[in-house]
Amino acid sequence: MKSINRRSVLLAGLGAAGTGALTACSSNSSSSTPALVSPSGPQVTRAEKKRNGTGKVHRLNLTAAPAVLDLGGGTTVKSWAFSGQAPGKEIRIPAGDTLAAELSNQLPDKTPTSLHWHGLALRSDMDGVPPVTQTAVRAGATFTYRFIADAPGTYFFHPHVGVQLDRGLYAPLIVEDPKEPLSYDDEWVVVLDDWLDGATGTPDEAFAELRQGMGGMHTGGSGNSSGSFSSGHDMGHTGGMDMSSAGADAASPSPPASGSSGDGMSMRFMLMGAESDLLSGDAGDVKYPYHLINGKVPTDPAVYTGKPGRRVRLRIINAGGDTAYRVALGGHKLTITHTDGFPVEHQQVDALLIGMGERYDVLVTLDEGVFPLVALAEGKDASGMALMRTGPGSAPKPTVRPKELDGMITTASTLRAADDVRLDARKADQVHRIELTGGMTKYDWAINGKRYDMGDPTAKPLLVEEGQRVRLDFVNTTDMWHPMHLHGHTYQLGTTGPRKDTTIVLPKKKVSVVFDADNPGQWMLHCHNAYHGEAGMMALVAYRA
């Protein structure tokens, strides 16, 4: 049975209605809400003219359509993808050039879609968030995204409609620096993803199950009615429940069997018992049968072939829906050079932790042999694997766990921004408290206690003014970690931390970030767990007109 939520119906209607509907949604009829900068208004046009553009235009076509995907090892799944492959074909352009990408929506069942260019500070009406910045692209229609990509870095793109991100609709976007300061011989783009679509069901079915919450599930105790669970979804002691399928072995060629809570509640997708010290408790909500690197399972991995002694730049992207990955290359150290597109003071580590929506660039000098690049699904007892081959030798087992995974592990909080991108010291003109609320009992994830509804024109935005220094205080009151993503800007962690657009906020912790309001428009701020965001952990950051 298909699950159709209110937002999907709204977006389909907007897609059919045309730009008039967007104009109506962008206007502020409520007298209590000040006038906001329109995503396509004159302030946005003025800001776009200030970008350092070369005038060169790169044109391409992207077709979103059903596809049968080969995940390797004899595993095929039916999903949606761009031009029949996932990840989609990499886009690579020099900084300052203009990208003109025509999206053709060939999805079934009148499904609307869009493209969000994750991490790019681009013009607001090209950000791909229906109905805030554009009307949804209805099935059978096309829409051309055209913008200057002026910030070098590692980015990716994906839909911003429902939980479409958790299908195959994503691809890397690399903006090259014409004056690249790093010295290296080659590079490899590495895309991480957790996968269930076409294997155990669809992301929409998973979301429909999750949003039932766990309040009615029998746990052998009195339960929790407070609206949030303790570590492990309050399932740390399960009264003998078998937790062997909490994290499906990614090397398995077949997905795990569906389950039940014992009281009739479906448990095909809900994950319990997954815990991580790095994430301070609960690691995730969703069972994934596969964890992929560049679209392949560990039993038939993607392979990079190079020569010993060469220096390779890895651009690592977490395109997953619900999984943080601990990443290491067996037998090698990683030198972190960038996160979320921006340079940091170089740091050599054994492994790094990357949340959904985050990107890391690392340098590695290759030894001779065959080495596993492992993405451990943090807290889920599963992993993805690719290979780096520089000489003879047999491939390691798909379940290999290099010792580097338990060595020096870096998170963004330990990094410092490079001098040339660090923000100048300045008092914040505007401070917003972003309280992360909700829990698994009711699956009521929200910001400041209010679920964001894309279709609610009275939803009050977080207001900023052009030219302000803005501080966001992320205060996580929940028992789960959240990767918080801001559109259209990069913020800085603290006074000297890295410049990022997505950062992990651990349970019961506070993370303060600052950014300069230099890109007028209307921008989403949300948890990049696809299911938390869709449940309502979103807010709108809007510029006053």
C-alpha positions as CSV (number, residue, x, y, z in Angstrom):
1,M,0.0,0.0,0.0
2,K,1.4,3.4,-1.0
3,S,2.1,6.0,1.6
4,I,1.1,9.5,0.4
5,N,1.8,12.3,2.8
6,R,0.3,15.8,2.9
7,R,3.6,17.4,1.7
8,S,3.7,15.3,-1.4
9,V,0.2,16.2,-2.3
10,L,1.0,19.9,-1.8
11,L,4.1,19.8,-3.9
12,A,2.3,18.0,-6.7
13,G,-0.3,20.7,-6.6
14,L,2.3,23.5,-6.6
15,G,4.1,21.8,-9.6
16,A,0.8,21.9,-11.5
17,A,-0.1,25.4,-10.4
18,G,3.1,27.1,-11.7
19,T,4.9,30.2,-10.4
20,G,1.8,31.9,-9.2
21,A,1.6,29.4,-6.3
22,L,5.2,30.1,-5.3
23,T,4.5,33.8,-5.3
24,A,1.6,33.3,-3.0
25,C,3.7,31.2,-0.6
26,S,6.5,33.7,-0.6
27,S,4.2,36.7,0.2
28,N,3.6,37.4,3.9
29,S,0.0,38.1,4.4
30,S,0.3,37.8,8.2
31,S,0.7,41.3,9.7
32,S,2.9,39.9,12.4
33,T,5.5,38.7,9.9
34,P,7.8,41.4,8.4
35,A,8.3,41.5,4.6
36,L,11.0,38.9,3.5
37,V,13.4,38.9,0.6
38,S,11.9,37.0,-2.2
39,P,14.1,34.1,-3.5
40,S,14.0,35.7,-6.9
41,G,13.8,39.3,-5.8
42,P,16.1,42.3,-6.7
43,Q,18.3,41.7,-3.7
44,V,19.1,38.2,-4.9
45,T,19.9,39.5,-8.4
46,R,22.2,42.1,-7.0
47,A,24.1,39.6,-4.9
48,E,24.4,37.3,-7.9
49,K,26.0,40.1,-9.9
50,K,28.7,40.4,-7.2
51,R,29.9,36.8,-7.7
52,N,33.2,36.3,-9.5
53,G,31.9,34.8,-12.7
54,T,33.9,33.8,-15.7
55,G,31.0,34.0,-18.1
56,K,31.6,30.4,-19.3
57,V,28.5,28.2,-19.2
58,H,28.4,24.4,-18.7
59,R,25.2,22.9,-20.0
60,L,24.0,19.4,-19.1
61,N,20.8,17.3,-18.8
62,L,19.8,15.3,-15.8
63,T,16.9,12.8,-16.1
64,A,15.3,11.5,-12.9
65,A,13.6,8.2,-13.7
66,P,13.1,4.7,-12.5
67,A,16.1,2.5,-12.9
68,V,17.4,-1.0,-12.2
69,L,20.7,-0.6,-10.4
70,D,23.4,-3.2,-10.2
71,L,24.9,-3.0,-6.7
72,G,27.5,-5.7,-7.5
73,G,27.7,-9.3,-6.3
74,G,24.6,-10.3,-8.3
75,T,22.5,-7.8,-6.4
76,T,20.1,-5.6,-8.4
77,V,17.4,-3.3,-7.1
78,K,14.7,-1.2,-8.6
79,S,15.0,2.5,-7.6
80,W,15.1,6.0,-9.0
81,A,18.3,7.5,-10.4
82,F,19.7,10.2,-12.7
83,S,20.3,8.8,-16.1
84,G,20.2,5.2,-14.9
85,Q,23.1,5.2,-12.5
86,A,23.7,5.8,-8.8
87,P,25.7,7.7,-7.8
88,G,24.9,9.8,-10.8
89,K,27.6,11.0,-13.1
90,E,30.0,13.4,-11.5
91,I,29.8,17.0,-12.5
92,R,33.1,18.9,-12.5
93,I,33.4,22.6,-13.3
94,P,36.0,25.3,-12.6
95,A,35.1,27.9,-9.9
96,G,33.5,31.0,-11.4
97,D,31.8,29.1,-14.2
98,T,28.0,28.9,-14.6
99,L,26.2,25.7,-14.4
100,A,23.0,25.3,-16.5
101,A,21.5,21.9,-15.6
102,E,18.2,21.0,-17.0
103,L,16.3,18.5,-14.8
104,S,13.8,16.3,-16.6
105,N,11.3,14.6,-14.3
106,Q,10.4,11.2,-15.6
107,L,9.4,9.7,-12.2
108,P,6.3,7.6,-11.9
109,D,2.9,8.2,-10.3
110,K,2.9,12.0,-10.9
111,T,5.8,12.3,-8.4
112,P,7.2,15.9,-8.1
113,T,10.9,16.4,-7.5
114,S,13.7,19.0,-7.4
115,L,17.5,19.4,-7.1
116,H,19.2,20.9,-4.1
117,W,22.9,21.8,-4.7
118,H,24.2,20.8,-1.2
119,G,26.8,23.1,0.3
120,L,26.8,25.7,-2.5
121,A,26.2,29.4,-1.7
122,L,24.2,30.0,-4.8
123,R,21.3,32.3,-5.6
124,S,18.2,31.5,-3.5
125,D,15.8,30.7,-6.4
126,M,18.1,27.9,-7.6
127,D,18.4,26.2,-4.2
128,G,15.8,23.6,-5.1
129,V,13.5,23.6,-2.1
130,P,9.8,23.4,-3.0
131,P,7.7,25.4,-2.3
132,V,10.0,27.8,-0.6
133,T,12.4,28.7,-3.4
134,Q,10.6,27.2,-6.4
135,T,7.6,25.2,-7.4
136,A,8.2,21.5,-7.5
137,V,9.1,20.1,-10.9
138,R,6.1,18.0,-11.8
139,A,6.3,14.6,-13.5
140,G,6.8,15.0,-17.3
141,A,8.2,18.6,-16.9
142,T,11.6,20.1,-16.9
143,F,13.3,22.9,-15.0
144,T,16.7,24.5,-15.6
145,Y,18.9,25.3,-12.7
146,R,21.3,28.1,-13.6
147,F,23.9,29.6,-11.2
148,I,27.5,30.7,-10.8
149,A,29.5,28.2,-8.7
150,D,32.1,30.5,-7.3
151,A,33.4,28.5,-4.3
152,P,35.8,25.7,-5.0
153,G,35.2,22.5,-3.1
154,T,33.5,19.1,-2.8
155,Y,29.7,19.2,-3.0
156,F,26.9,17.0,-4.2
157,F,23.3,17.3,-5.3
158,H,20.0,15.5,-4.4
159,P,16.3,16.2,-4.3
160,H,14.6,18.2,-1.6
161,V,11.2,16.5,-1.7
162,G,10.1,14.0,0.9
163,V,12.6,11.3,1.5
164,Q,13.7,11.0,-2.2
165,L,17.3,11.6,-1.0
166,D,17.3,8.0,0.3
167,R,16.8,6.6,-3.2
168,G,19.5,6.8,-6.0
169,L,18.9,10.4,-6.8
170,Y,22.3,12.0,-6.0
171,A,25.6,12.7,-7.6
172,P,28.9,14.5,-6.8
173,L,29.6,18.1,-7.8
174,I,33.2,19.1,-7.8
175,V,34.1,22.8,-8.2
176,E,37.7,23.0,-9.1
177,D,40.1,25.7,-7.9
178,P,41.9,27.2,-10.9
179,K,44.7,28.1,-8.5
180,E,44.7,24.8,-6.6
181,P,47.3,25.1,-3.7
182,L,47.4,21.4,-2.9
183,S,50.0,19.2,-4.5
184,Y,48.9,15.7,-5.5
185,D,49.0,13.2,-8.4
186,D,45.5,12.0,-8.7
187,E,42.1,12.1,-7.0
188,W,39.2,9.8,-6.3
189,V,35.7,10.8,-5.5
190,V,34.2,8.4,-2.8
191,V,30.5,8.5,-2.2
192,L,29.1,6.7,0.8
193,D,25.5,5.6,1.1
194,D,23.2,3.4,3.2
195,W,20.7,1.5,0.9
196,L,17.3,-0.1,1.4
197,D,15.3,1.0,-1.7
198,G,14.2,-1.9,-3.8
199,A,15.7,-4.4,-1.2
200,T,13.5,-4.3,1.9
201,G,11.0,-1.7,0.7
202,T,11.1,2.0,-0.2
203,P,12.1,5.1,1.8
204,D,8.4,6.2,1.9
205,E,7.4,2.9,3.5
206,A,10.3,3.3,6.0
207,F,9.1,6.8,6.9
208,A,5.5,5.7,7.2
209,E,6.6,3.0,9.7
210,L,8.9,5.3,11.6
211,R,6.4,8.1,12.0
212,Q,4.1,5.6,14.0
213,G,6.7,6.1,16.7
214,M,7.6,3.7,19.5
215,G,5.1,4.8,22.1
216,G,2.9,1.8,21.7
217,M,5.7,-0.8,21.4
218,H,5.9,-3.3,24.2
219,T,9.4,-3.2,25.7
220,G,8.9,-5.3,28.8
221,G,8.8,-2.2,31.0
222,S,6.7,0.8,31.7
223,G,7.8,2.6,28.6
224,N,8.5,6.3,28.2
225,S,5.9,8.9,27.7
226,S,8.1,11.9,27.9
227,G,8.5,12.3,24.1
228,S,12.1,11.2,23.9
229,F,14.0,8.0,24.5
230,S,17.3,7.5,26.2
231,S,20.3,6.1,24.4
232,G,19.4,3.3,22.0
233,H,15.8,4.5,21.6
234,D,15.3,3.5,25.2
235,M,15.9,-0.1,24.1
236,G,19.2,-0.7,25.7
237,H,17.6,-3.4,27.8
238,T,15.2,-5.4,25.6
239,G,14.1,-8.2,27.9
240,G,15.7,-10.9,25.7
241,M,14.8,-9.4,22.3
242,D,17.1,-10.7,19.6
243,M,19.3,-7.8,18.4
244,S,21.3,-9.7,15.9
245,S,19.7,-7.8,13.0
246,A,20.2,-4.3,14.5
247,G,22.9,-3.7,11.9
248,A,22.6,-5.9,8.8
249,D,25.9,-7.3,7.6
250,A,26.6,-5.3,4.5
251,A,28.6,-8.2,3.0
252,S,25.4,-10.3,2.9
253,P,24.1,-10.7,-0.7
254,S,20.5,-10.8,0.5
255,P,18.6,-8.4,2.8
256,P,17.5,-9.3,6.3
257,A,14.1,-10.6,7.0
258,S,11.3,-8.3,8.2
259,G,10.4,-8.3,11.8
260,S,7.6,-7.5,14.2
261,S,7.5,-5.9,17.7
262,G,5.3,-8.7,18.9
263,D,2.3,-6.5,19.2
264,G,1.5,-6.3,15.5
265,M,3.6,-3.2,14.9
266,S,5.7,-3.5,11.7
267,M,9.4,-3.5,12.2
268,R,10.6,-3.9,8.7
269,F,12.7,-0.7,8.9
270,M,13.0,0.4,12.5
271,L,16.5,-0.1,14.0
272,M,17.0,-0.8,17.6
273,G,20.1,-1.4,19.8
274,A,22.5,0.5,17.6
275,E,24.8,2.5,19.8
276,S,28.1,4.4,19.4
277,D,30.4,6.1,21.8
278,L,31.5,8.5,19.1
279,L,27.9,9.6,18.7
280,S,27.2,9.5,22.4
281,G,24.6,6.9,22.3
282,D,21.9,6.1,19.7
283,A,23.4,5.7,16.2
284,G,20.4,5.6,13.9
285,D,16.7,4.8,13.3
286,V,16.7,2.7,10.1
287,K,17.8,-0.8,9.2
288,Y,19.8,-0.8,5.9
289,P,20.6,-4.1,4.2
290,Y,23.5,-2.6,2.3
291,H,26.2,0.0,2.8
292,L,27.7,1.1,-0.5
293,I,30.8,2.9,-1.7
294,N,30.4,4.4,-5.1
295,G,27.3,2.3,-5.6
296,K,28.8,-1.1,-4.9
297,V,28.5,-3.7,-2.1
298,P,31.7,-5.0,-0.3
299,T,31.5,-8.4,-2.0
300,D,32.0,-6.7,-5.4
301,P,33.7,-3.4,-4.4
302,A,34.6,-0.4,-6.4
303,V,38.3,-0.3,-7.1
304,Y,40.8,2.5,-7.5
305,T,44.0,1.5,-9.4
306,G,47.1,3.5,-8.9
307,K,50.9,3.3,-8.4
308,P,52.8,3.1,-5.1
309,G,54.3,6.4,-3.9
310,R,51.6,8.5,-5.6
311,R,49.7,11.1,-3.6
312,V,46.0,10.8,-4.0
313,R,43.2,13.2,-3.0
314,L,40.1,11.5,-1.8
315,R,36.9,13.5,-1.9
316,I,34.6,11.7,0.6
317,I,30.9,12.4,0.5
318,N,28.3,11.0,2.9
319,A,25.1,10.8,0.8
320,G,23.4,8.5,3.3
321,G,19.9,9.0,4.8
322,D,20.5,7.8,8.4
323,T,24.1,6.6,8.9
324,A,27.3,8.2,10.1
325,Y,30.4,6.5,8.8
326,R,33.8,5.9,10.4
327,V,36.2,5.9,7.4
328,A,39.8,4.5,7.2
329,L,42.2,3.2,4.6
330,G,44.0,0.0,5.8
331,G,47.7,0.5,6.2
332,H,47.6,4.3,5.6
333,K,47.3,7.6,7.4
334,L,44.9,10.2,6.2
335,T,45.8,13.9,6.0
336,I,42.6,16.0,6.3
337,T,42.8,19.1,4.1
338,H,39.1,20.2,3.7
339,T,35.7,19.7,5.2
340,D,32.5,20.8,3.4
341,G,34.5,22.4,0.7
342,F,36.6,24.7,2.8
343,P,40.3,24.3,3.8
344,V,41.4,23.4,7.3
345,E,44.8,23.3,9.0
346,H,46.1,19.9,7.9
347,Q,45.7,17.1,10.4
348,Q,47.0,13.6,10.1
349,V,44.7,10.9,11.4
350,D,43.9,7.2,11.2
351,A,40.2,7.6,10.6
352,L,37.4,10.2,10.4
353,L,33.8,10.4,11.3
354,I,31.5,11.7,8.6
355,G,27.8,12.5,9.2
356,M,25.1,12.6,6.5
357,G,25.6,15.6,4.3
358,E,29.3,16.2,5.4
359,R,32.2,16.0,3.0
360,Y,35.9,15.6,3.8
361,D,39.0,15.9,1.5
362,V,42.0,13.9,2.5
363,L,45.5,13.2,1.1
364,V,47.1,9.8,1.2
365,T,50.4,8.6,-0.1
366,L,49.9,5.1,-1.5
367,D,51.9,2.0,-0.3
368,E,52.2,-1.1,-2.5
369,G,49.6,-3.8,-2.4
370,V,45.8,-4.0,-2.1
371,F,44.2,-2.0,0.7
372,P,40.6,-1.8,1.9
373,L,38.9,1.6,2.1
374,V,36.3,0.9,4.8
375,A,33.3,2.9,5.8
376,L,32.1,1.5,9.1
377,A,28.4,2.2,9.6
378,E,28.9,3.8,13.0
379,G,27.0,1.8,15.7
380,K,25.3,-0.4,13.2
381,D,27.7,-3.4,13.0
382,A,28.0,-3.2,9.2
383,S,30.3,-1.5,6.7
384,G,30.9,-0.6,3.1
385,M,34.2,-1.3,1.4
386,A,36.1,-0.2,-1.7
387,L,39.7,-1.2,-2.7
388,M,42.8,0.8,-3.5
389,R,45.1,-1.4,-5.6
390,T,48.7,-0.5,-6.4
391,G,50.2,-3.9,-6.9
392,P,49.6,-7.6,-6.8
393,G,47.8,-9.3,-4.0
394,S,44.4,-10.7,-3.1
395,A,41.5,-8.6,-1.9
396,P,40.7,-8.6,1.8
397,K,37.4,-10.1,3.1
398,P,34.3,-7.9,2.7
399,T,34.0,-7.8,6.5
400,V,37.6,-6.6,7.1
401,R,38.1,-4.1,9.9
402,P,41.4,-2.3,9.6
403,K,43.1,-1.4,12.9
404,E,43.1,2.2,11.8
405,L,39.3,2.3,12.5
406,D,40.2,2.2,16.2
407,G,43.2,4.5,16.0
408,M,43.2,8.3,16.1
409,I,39.7,9.3,14.9
410,T,38.9,12.9,14.0
411,T,35.6,14.8,14.0
412,A,35.0,18.4,12.9
413,S,35.2,19.7,16.4
414,T,39.0,19.0,16.5
415,L,39.8,20.9,13.3
416,R,40.7,24.6,12.7
417,A,39.9,26.7,9.7
418,A,42.7,27.6,7.4
419,D,43.9,31.2,7.9
420,D,42.5,32.5,4.6
421,V,39.0,31.3,5.2
422,R,38.7,32.0,9.0
423,L,36.1,34.6,9.8
424,D,37.3,37.8,11.5
425,A,36.5,38.2,15.1
426,R,33.3,40.1,15.5
427,K,30.4,40.3,17.9
428,A,27.2,38.7,16.6
429,D,24.5,41.1,15.6
430,Q,21.8,38.4,15.8
431,V,21.7,35.2,17.9
432,H,19.2,32.4,17.4
433,R,18.7,29.5,19.8
434,I,18.1,26.4,17.7
435,E,16.7,23.9,20.2
436,L,16.6,20.4,18.7
437,T,13.6,18.6,20.2
438,G,11.5,15.4,19.9
439,G,12.2,11.7,20.1
440,M,11.3,8.2,18.9
441,T,8.2,7.8,21.1
442,K,6.1,9.9,18.9
443,Y,8.7,10.5,16.1
444,D,8.1,14.2,16.6
445,W,11.5,15.6,15.6
446,A,11.3,19.4,15.5
447,I,13.2,22.7,16.1
448,N,12.2,24.8,19.1
449,G,9.4,22.3,19.8
450,K,7.6,23.0,16.5
451,R,7.5,20.7,13.5
452,Y,8.2,22.7,10.3
453,D,5.4,22.3,7.7
454,M,6.5,23.2,4.2
455,G,2.8,24.0,3.4
456,D,2.2,26.3,6.3
457,P,2.5,30.0,5.2
458,T,2.2,31.1,8.8
459,A,5.3,29.3,9.9
460,K,7.5,31.9,11.5
461,P,11.1,32.1,10.1
462,L,14.3,32.9,11.8
463,L,15.0,36.4,10.7
464,V,18.3,37.9,9.7
465,E,19.4,41.0,7.9
466,E,21.9,41.4,5.1
467,G,25.3,42.3,6.5
468,Q,24.7,40.9,9.9
469,R,27.0,38.5,11.8
470,V,24.7,35.7,12.9
471,R,25.2,33.2,15.6
472,L,23.2,30.0,15.8
473,D,23.3,28.1,19.1
474,F,22.3,24.4,18.4
475,V,21.1,23.0,21.7
476,N,20.3,19.3,21.4
477,T,17.8,18.3,24.0
478,T,17.2,14.9,22.4
479,D,18.8,11.6,23.0
480,M,20.1,11.3,19.4
481,W,22.8,13.1,17.3
482,H,21.7,15.3,14.5
483,P,23.7,16.6,11.5
484,M,22.5,20.2,11.1
485,H,22.7,21.7,7.6
486,L,22.3,25.3,6.6
487,H,21.5,26.1,3.0
488,G,23.1,29.0,1.1
489,H,25.9,29.7,3.6
490,T,28.9,28.2,5.3
491,Y,29.2,28.8,9.0
492,Q,32.2,28.6,11.3
493,L,32.3,26.3,14.4
494,G,33.2,28.6,17.3
495,T,35.9,31.2,16.9
496,T,38.6,29.2,15.1
497,G,36.8,26.0,14.0
498,P,36.3,24.8,10.5
499,R,34.0,26.4,8.0
500,K,31.1,24.1,7.3
501,D,27.5,23.8,6.2
502,T,26.7,20.6,8.0
503,T,27.8,19.7,11.5
504,I,27.1,16.9,14.0
505,V,25.4,18.0,17.2
506,L,25.6,15.3,19.8
507,P,22.8,14.5,22.3
508,K,22.5,16.9,25.3
509,K,25.3,19.1,23.8
510,K,25.5,22.7,22.5
511,V,27.3,23.7,19.3
512,S,27.6,27.4,18.4
513,V,28.3,28.5,14.8
514,V,28.6,31.9,13.2
515,F,28.1,33.1,9.6
516,D,27.9,36.4,7.7
517,A,24.5,37.1,6.2
518,D,25.8,37.8,2.7
519,N,23.5,35.8,0.5
520,P,20.0,37.2,0.6
521,G,17.0,35.0,0.2
522,Q,15.1,32.3,2.0
523,W,17.1,29.2,3.3
524,M,16.3,26.0,5.0
525,L,18.0,24.9,8.2
526,H,17.4,21.3,9.0
527,C,18.7,17.9,10.3
528,H,20.2,16.0,7.4
529,N,18.9,12.7,8.7
530,A,16.4,12.4,5.8
531,Y,13.7,11.0,8.2
532,H,14.2,13.5,10.9
533,G,14.1,16.4,8.5
534,E,10.9,15.1,6.8
535,A,9.3,14.6,10.2
536,G,9.7,18.3,10.9
537,M,13.3,19.1,12.2
538,M,13.5,22.1,9.9
539,A,13.3,25.8,10.1
540,L,13.4,28.7,7.6
541,V,16.2,31.3,7.8
542,A,14.9,34.3,6.0
543,Y,16.3,37.8,5.2
544,R,14.2,40.8,6.0
545,A,13.4,42.8,2.9
